[in-house]
Amino acid sequence: MEWEPAIKEFRGYLKLEKALSDNSVEAYISDITKLKSFASMMEGKPGPDRIGITELHAFVQWLDNFDVSGRTLARIISGIRAFYRFLLIGEMIESDPSALLEMPRTERKLPEVLSVAEIDAVVGAVDLSTETGSRNKAIIETLYSGGLRVSELVNLRISDIFFSEGFIRVTGKGNKQRLVPVGRRALREIDVWMGDRNRLTVASGHEDILFLNRRGKKLTRVMIFTIVRQLAMKAGLKKSISPHTFRHSFATHLVEGGADLRAVQEMLGHESIITTEIYTHLDREYLRDAIIRFHPRS
């Protein structure tokens, strides 16, 4: 079996059957390409059907030469496992060698979270006298109120906003759509931004995109990161802030307030509730800190 045809079929499987985003597909293909490169240096240059657990262990040891972190190594192994499961399902191999490959132990890093006061400080740092002020304020409120990913925010459409119902329709990973309730404050700021947006000359193909740059085109992910970091700096926050911080804060504040974990999973668009459970760990950390600070026997 040759590598290229197998990788090509795997790419089609990820895109069509698993409905993964382009970024996710390329991440998987990158992992398989690393294994292919390693195999090309081996004696006989074995194809994917001639790779066994011994070769996979040697591959993992080879990756150690590049100071690969535990988290990155775990991701690569996960990609290799997905590839070999695909080959097994397609009856291109008789057994899955990656099933015996152990995942490295990695510490689960808890995400940075902002308090409500810190979020208010970021919102308050927006200069509403500028032509992008109302837009930037609406962006921050939408990120926090809906727990959106950056890619979901930049692709948000005017037709996705249901003002009277208090919902926005979000297109997440794999083009899966979900309805997310948003607060009155976010909807009000979006409405204010719409007044300024209507004065822009909108570029062709961007007529329904909610958040635009000065040239009337969709904002990039990089621009959202820049906006958030500049506002955090202006607000005097010392934490490492990114757009995703507002998503983490959204989920954490819901869990701390007693929201059902399944409801939080639905609003975040997580395929597995295991991903959402990290916010219960955050909640326990919060409770632990409170006990240490305030309990007389601590």
Summary of the structure (lengths in Angstrom):
residues: 298
radius of gyration: 23.0
end to end distance: 62.7
largest distance: 68.5
contacts: 831
relative contact order: 0.09
helix: 60%
strand: 5%
